[in-house]
Structures are given as C-alpha cells and as structure tokens.
C-alpha cells in the first residue's frame, strides 16, 4: 500500500492563488482560459480569477465523474454504467455520445497523454490507456498507488491523488514504470482532505476536491525523485 512510511516524506506545494469553491469535485480541467469542474449532476465552467460560475451544463449521465477537453470535445466518465462519453457544445448545451466502456466498474480520473487517453477507476491502482482514434484500450499499467483519483499531465509527469490515503497530497507517477516519483502536499492539507480534481493550465497546477472550500493554483513542483534511502526509511 502507498504510504509515507515506505515512500519518504511529502514536500510542500507553493500556492500561487486560491479561489472560492463549492466544496465538491469529481474532476477538474482547464480549457481555453477557464476551469471546468465535474459534479455528479452537472458540469460547471468557472472563472479562474475569482471562482465565479459562468455556465452550468448537464453531464453525460446522472452520476458524472471526471472530464477532459481534447480538440474541442469533452470526454466524460460515468459512475453509473461503465460509460466513456465524448461531448460537444451545441446551442449552449453539451451533447454526448457513448464511445466505449471502461475496464473498471466505473471510471474516476481521465487525462490526455500524447495521443492516448489515460484513465483511473473504482478504487484501483491501475492506469488504463485508450486509443481515441481506434476506440480501443491499448494497455494497463499497475502503479505503486492505491485508489487513484483525477489526473493531470504537465508534459513531463502525470499527477494524481489517492481517495483513501495521503490526505491533502498529490503525487507524480512514472507512466513507463508505474513507480511513484514524489509526494507534494498543500500547506494546510486539512482544508482539502480529499483531493479529487487536478488540472494543468500550461504553467501551473490547479487542485481541489471533496470537502474543499477552495480551488488552489500551485506552482508545478521541481522534479525530485524518491531515493532508495527514502524508500527504506521508517
């Protein structure tokens, strides 16, 4: 199991800004200058400067999970029917079609890495890779994590969090090996105990979650690999 005792201590994230948040998230994305937050029964567009709500849309299904904009289309996971959906804005509404089913009972986190879509789901320690062009799952990567949540790719590292361990903390995963590279926590991690929303805007990361009254803009951490000494520390 993923844990500080076996993987070394967390380092502290540098907060650039924080904005008010409704207190709940199933997934976060940053697209065309705005934050997008997935809620169970709606998807909302948020002003990143002050947290104000700009638009609200119906998700693909009643119980929506994470979201990701890719080339003008919004990918949306469903908690209810193993569904993988793709949507487009038409007449100020999101119109979705089901393009596949996820390998787990439900999907949790989704992100684009290179040409592929990467997904987490259902209390799993696995990353699933999906080819959107041919609409098929291509590989499964077992990680050192557990209960992997939402995902964010910063161009070099894949960031995620755990639903059940390391409250208020994110960590990066090597997408070739599945090894955890480093842990980073919010300065007041008790203010956002269950991180379930991570997004990258091209320069910084945005973080929020359940029981979280803010969305945090944080500096992308410098790469610091976990050393063998840290791994063996107790």
C-alpha positions as CSV (number, residue, x, y, z in Angstrom):
1,X,0.0,0.0,0.0
2,X,1.1,3.5,-0.7
3,X,2.3,5.3,2.4
4,X,4.7,7.8,3.8
5,X,6.5,5.2,5.9
6,X,7.6,3.3,2.8
7,X,8.0,6.2,0.3
8,X,9.5,9.1,2.2
9,X,8.0,12.4,3.4
10,X,5.8,14.8,1.4
11,X,7.2,18.2,0.3
12,X,5.1,21.3,0.5
13,X,3.4,22.8,-2.6
14,X,3.8,26.5,-3.3
15,X,0.4,28.1,-3.6
16,X,0.1,31.0,-6.1
17,X,-3.5,31.8,-5.6
18,X,-6.7,30.3,-4.3
19,X,-10.3,31.0,-5.3
20,X,-13.7,30.1,-3.6
21,X,-15.1,26.7,-4.4
22,X,-18.5,25.0,-3.9
23,X,-16.8,22.3,-1.8
24,X,-17.2,19.3,-4.1
25,X,-15.5,17.9,-7.2
26,X,-15.4,14.7,-9.2
27,X,-12.7,16.1,-11.6
28,X,-11.2,19.3,-12.8
29,X,-9.9,20.6,-16.2
30,X,-8.5,23.8,-17.6
31,X,-9.6,24.7,-21.1
32,X,-9.4,27.9,-23.1
33,X,-8.7,30.1,-20.1
34,X,-11.4,28.6,-17.8
35,X,-11.7,26.0,-15.2
36,X,-14.2,23.2,-15.7
37,X,-15.4,21.2,-12.6
38,X,-17.3,17.9,-12.8
39,X,-20.0,17.4,-10.3
40,X,-22.3,14.3,-10.0
41,X,-25.2,16.1,-11.8
42,X,-23.7,19.0,-13.6
43,X,-20.5,20.3,-15.2
44,X,-19.6,23.9,-14.5
45,X,-17.4,26.5,-16.1
46,X,-15.6,28.7,-13.6
47,X,-13.8,32.0,-13.8
48,X,-10.2,31.2,-12.6
49,X,-9.7,34.7,-11.3
50,X,-12.5,34.8,-8.7
51,X,-14.2,31.4,-8.7
52,X,-17.5,32.7,-10.1
53,X,-19.8,30.4,-12.0
54,X,-20.0,31.2,-15.7
55,X,-22.1,28.3,-17.1
56,X,-23.6,25.1,-16.0
57,X,-24.2,22.0,-18.2
58,X,-25.9,18.6,-17.9
59,X,-23.3,15.8,-17.9
60,X,-23.4,12.6,-20.0
61,X,-25.2,10.7,-17.2
62,X,-26.8,11.5,-13.9
63,X,-23.7,10.5,-11.9
64,X,-20.8,12.2,-13.7
65,X,-17.2,11.6,-12.9
66,X,-14.0,13.3,-14.3
67,X,-13.8,15.3,-17.5
68,X,-11.1,16.3,-20.1
69,X,-11.3,18.7,-23.1
70,X,-9.5,17.4,-26.2
71,X,-9.6,19.2,-29.5
72,X,-12.9,20.8,-28.8
73,X,-14.6,17.7,-27.4
74,X,-15.3,16.9,-23.8
75,X,-14.5,13.5,-22.5
76,X,-16.7,12.5,-19.5
77,X,-16.7,9.4,-17.4
78,X,-19.8,7.9,-15.7
79,X,-20.1,6.5,-12.3
80,X,-23.2,4.5,-13.2
81,X,-22.8,2.4,-16.4
82,X,-19.0,1.9,-17.1
83,X,-19.6,4.6,-19.8
84,X,-16.9,6.6,-21.6
85,X,-18.5,9.6,-23.3
86,X,-17.5,12.3,-25.7
87,X,-19.4,15.6,-25.9
88,X,-19.6,18.8,-27.9
89,X,-21.1,22.2,-27.3
90,X,-24.2,22.7,-29.4
91,X,-26.7,25.5,-28.9
92,X,-25.2,26.2,-25.5
93,X,-25.6,22.6,-24.4
94,X,-23.2,19.7,-24.1
95,X,-24.4,16.8,-26.4
96,X,-22.8,13.5,-25.6
97,X,-22.4,10.1,-27.3
98,X,-21.1,7.0,-25.7
99,X,-17.9,5.9,-27.4
100,X,-16.9,3.0,-25.2
101,X,-16.9,1.3,-21.8
102,X,-14.2,1.5,-19.2
103,X,-12.3,-1.6,-17.9
104,X,-13.4,-1.0,-14.3
105,X,-16.9,-0.8,-12.9
106,X,-16.6,2.9,-13.2
107,X,-14.1,5.5,-14.3
108,X,-12.7,8.1,-11.8
109,X,-9.9,10.2,-13.5
110,X,-9.2,11.0,-17.1
111,X,-6.4,12.8,-18.9
112,X,-4.7,13.0,-22.3
113,X,-1.1,11.9,-22.6
114,X,0.4,12.2,-26.0
115,X,-2.1,10.6,-28.4
116,X,-3.8,8.5,-25.8
117,X,-6.4,9.0,-23.1
118,X,-5.4,7.7,-19.7
119,X,-8.0,6.7,-17.1
120,X,-8.2,5.6,-13.4
121,X,-11.2,3.9,-11.8
122,X,-13.0,2.2,-9.0
123,X,-10.5,2.0,-6.1
124,X,-7.9,0.7,-8.5
125,X,-4.1,1.1,-8.6
126,X,-4.0,0.8,-12.4
127,X,-3.7,3.3,-15.2
128,X,-5.6,2.4,-18.4
129,X,-4.6,3.7,-21.8
130,X,-7.1,4.3,-24.6
131,X,-6.6,5.0,-28.3
132,X,-9.3,7.5,-29.2
133,X,-8.8,7.1,-32.9
134,X,-9.4,3.4,-33.0
135,X,-11.6,3.4,-29.9
136,X,-9.8,0.7,-28.0
137,X,-7.9,0.1,-24.8
138,X,-4.3,-0.5,-25.5
139,X,-2.5,-1.2,-22.2
140,X,-2.8,-1.4,-18.5
141,X,-0.1,-0.1,-16.1
142,X,0.0,-1.2,-12.5
143,X,1.2,1.6,-10.2
144,X,2.5,1.8,-6.6
145,X,-0.5,3.9,-5.7
146,X,-4.0,2.9,-4.4
147,X,-7.5,4.3,-5.1
148,X,-6.1,6.6,-7.8
149,X,-8.3,9.7,-8.4
150,X,-8.2,12.5,-11.0
151,X,-5.2,13.0,-13.4
152,X,-3.2,15.9,-14.8
153,X,-0.4,15.7,-17.3
154,X,2.1,18.6,-17.2
155,X,4.0,17.5,-20.3
156,X,6.5,15.5,-18.3
157,X,4.8,14.0,-15.3
158,X,1.4,12.5,-14.5
159,X,-0.1,13.9,-11.3
160,X,-2.8,12.2,-9.3
161,X,-4.0,11.6,-5.7
162,X,-5.5,8.8,-3.6
163,X,-9.0,8.7,-2.3
164,X,-8.1,6.8,0.9
165,X,-4.5,7.7,1.8
166,X,-2.3,10.8,1.9
167,X,-5.0,13.4,2.6
168,X,-4.3,16.8,1.0
169,X,-1.5,15.4,-1.1
170,X,-0.7,14.8,-4.8
171,X,1.9,12.6,-6.3
172,X,3.5,12.1,-9.7
173,X,3.6,8.7,-11.4
174,X,6.2,7.5,-13.9
175,X,4.0,6.5,-16.9
176,X,6.5,3.9,-18.1
177,X,7.0,2.0,-14.8
178,X,4.1,3.0,-12.6
179,X,6.5,4.0,-9.8
180,X,5.6,7.0,-7.6
181,X,8.2,9.7,-8.1
182,X,7.4,12.3,-5.4
183,X,4.7,13.4,-2.9
184,X,3.6,17.1,-2.5
185,X,1.1,18.4,0.0
186,X,-0.9,21.6,0.4
187,X,0.4,23.9,3.2
188,X,-2.9,23.4,5.1
189,X,-3.8,20.0,3.8
190,X,-6.7,19.6,6.3
191,X,-8.5,22.3,4.3
192,X,-8.7,20.0,1.3
193,X,-8.5,16.4,2.7
194,X,-9.8,14.5,-0.3
195,X,-8.2,15.9,-3.5
196,X,-10.3,14.8,-6.4
197,X,-9.6,17.5,-9.0
198,X,-6.2,18.3,-10.7
199,X,-5.7,20.3,-13.8
200,X,-2.7,21.8,-15.7
201,X,-3.1,25.2,-17.4
202,X,0.2,25.1,-19.3
203,X,2.2,26.8,-16.5
204,X,0.7,25.8,-13.1
205,X,-1.5,23.1,-11.5
206,X,-5.0,23.6,-10.1
207,X,-6.1,21.5,-7.2
208,X,-9.5,21.0,-5.5
209,X,-11.6,18.2,-4.1
210,X,-14.4,17.0,-1.8
211,X,-14.9,18.9,1.4
212,X,-12.7,21.6,-0.1
213,X,-13.8,25.3,0.0
214,X,-11.1,26.5,-2.4
215,X,-9.5,25.8,-5.7
216,X,-5.7,26.2,-5.4
217,X,-3.4,27.3,-8.1
218,X,0.0,25.9,-7.3
219,X,3.5,26.1,-8.8
220,X,4.4,22.9,-10.7
221,X,6.9,21.2,-8.3
222,X,10.5,20.7,-9.4
223,X,11.3,17.1,-10.1
224,X,12.7,15.3,-7.0
225,X,12.8,11.6,-7.4
226,X,12.3,9.5,-4.3
227,X,15.6,8.0,-3.3
228,X,16.3,4.5,-2.2
229,X,17.2,5.9,1.3
230,X,13.7,7.5,1.5
231,X,12.1,4.3,0.4
232,X,13.7,2.3,3.1
233,X,13.1,4.9,5.9
234,X,10.6,4.1,8.6
